[in-house]
Amino acid sequence: MRMPTGPANESAFPKGVGQPAIRALATIGITDWKQTAGKSGKELLELHGFGPKSIRVLNEHLTAAGLDPIID
């Protein structure tokens, strides 16, 4: 199976987090959805390509995994 190229592997993020958001997170060194635990939503929303839908999807997965959600 061929893996995606680039700084972030899309399989490291849940379905619903789009490529622009994944690329935006990669610019600050986040390459896996679990690394967003406890991050500032305000800071993430300042990234070009990252929006409220991504926060919602990530928080659903973080909460289900027992990790800290993205904070306001």
CORPE-V973497 format. One record per residue. PSI is psi in radians with two decimals (999 if undefined). OMEGA is omega as a letter, one per 40 degrees, with the letter a starting at -180 (NA if undefined). Layout:
BEGIN
psi/omega
PSI/OMEGA
PSI/OMEGA
END
This chain:
BEGIN
psi/omega
2.35/a
2.26/i
2.57/i
2.60/i
2.89/i
-3.13/a
-0.44/a
2.39/i
2.08/a
-0.44/i
-0.20/i
-0.01/a
2.58/i
2.70/i
2.40/a
-0.30/i
1.95/a
2.88/i
-0.70/i
-0.69/i
-0.71/i
-0.75/i
-0.68/i
-0.77/i
-0.66/i
-0.53/a
-0.37/i
0.30/i
0.15/i
2.04/a
0.07/i
2.49/a
-0.50/a
-0.40/i
-0.16/i
-0.13/a
2.21/i
0.02/i
2.83/i
2.13/i
-0.65/i
-0.78/i
-0.77/a
-0.67/a
-0.31/i
-0.26/i
2.32/i
2.11/i
-0.10/a
2.23/a
-3.10/a
-0.59/i
-0.72/i
-0.70/i
-0.77/a
-0.85/a
-0.81/a
-0.73/i
-0.63/i
-0.77/a
-0.70/i
-0.80/a
-0.77/i
-0.53/a
-0.01/a
0.35/i
2.82/i
2.36/i
2.94/i
2.29/a
2.76/i
999/NA
END
